[in-house]
Amino acid sequence: MNDITIIFLTLNKVPEKWAKYHRQVLTEAIGDTPIITISKKPLDWGTNLIQKSEGHANIYRQILRGAKLAKTPYIAIAEDDTLYPKAHFITYRPPMDTFTYNMSRWGIFTWGEPTYFLKPSMANSSMIAPRDLTIEALEERFKKGVPDEKCGELGKEKVERGLGVTTRKISSFYTVDPVLCFSHDFAFDRLERTHRKRMWWIRVYDIPHWGKASDIVKKFV
């Protein structure tokens, strides 16, 4: 995977045992692919940048920092509450004018009965995009001014029209082994922190690659 750089984002709020497990899983998925880690506390992992702020707009400021530092034509976002199979990083590359998102996404709550639920939506944590396009789009956003409450995924028409910036192309792809996203007490989303978030309707207790929900949720809590 010499055409892509991983930009890993963390505020170092997740449990230490989870962070250790997450790093192991991500390292196995990406091998020796270049990685830029952006954290609140120093990390001895890849090229490490320190971030001082929080909030939705800050996520995109950090992506811009990482994209500018990357030297490959593509970047992939990795977040500290999402597990990635190798397939996510090798299956697809979009055209140079298009953002793309892996729609093979399953969610899991760290509270309640351990259950996976299908969540086929475009999320920042599953984005793979051309580096130059990412820089171009984010610089336009921040030049115009980005209210925290209006931030959202690159390429989403509703988000970009709301910000009054150029509407860019967007696409999706699918992998047999899915991306796995955790909802937890340390999230930005208030519904997650208060355990009021709802599962989507397609639910299972076991999925290929990740195994039983009851086993994997123990990695986090």
C-alpha positions, 0 to 999 in steps of 0.5 A: 500500500505505497500509494496511501497514508493513514491519518490516525486521530485520537484525543487519548480518552479511550481506555488504555487497554482498548488503545493497545488492542486498537493499535495492534489491530490497525497495525496488522491491517496496514502493515508498513503503510505510512501512518501519521498519528494526531493525538493529545498526548505524545505517541511513539507511533508513526509521525506524531503530531500533537493537537490541543483543541477538541470539537467537530471543526477540530477534527477537520483541522487535524485532517488538513494538518495530516494531509499536508504532511502526507506524501502519497496520492491518497489518505485514509482516516482512522479513528480510535473507536473504529476497528479496520480490516485490511480489506478496507485499505486495499479494496478501492481507490476513487478518482482524483476528484472524488471522496469515497466512503466504505459502506460496510459498517457495523456498529456496537454499543459498549453498554447494554446487550452486546449486539452488532447493528448494520450502519451503512452510512458515510462517516469520516472514520471510513473515508479514503480520499485523494490527498490534494482534493482533501487539502483543497476542500478543507482549505476552502472550508476554513478560509470561509469559516466553519461553524462547529455545528455545521461540520460534516463529511467531505463530499456530502452535498448537504454539508457543503451547500450548508457551508457555502463551499464547492460541492465535490463528488462523492462515492461509496464502496463495500468490503466483505470484512466490515469496518466496526464502529464503537459507540461509547462514553467518551464520544462527542455525541451526547446521545452516546455519552448518555446511552440514549442512542438507538441501534439501526434495525439490522442486528446480529450477535456474530459477524465474520472477521470480528466474531461474537459481539459479546467477546469484542465489547470486552476489549473496550470496557 
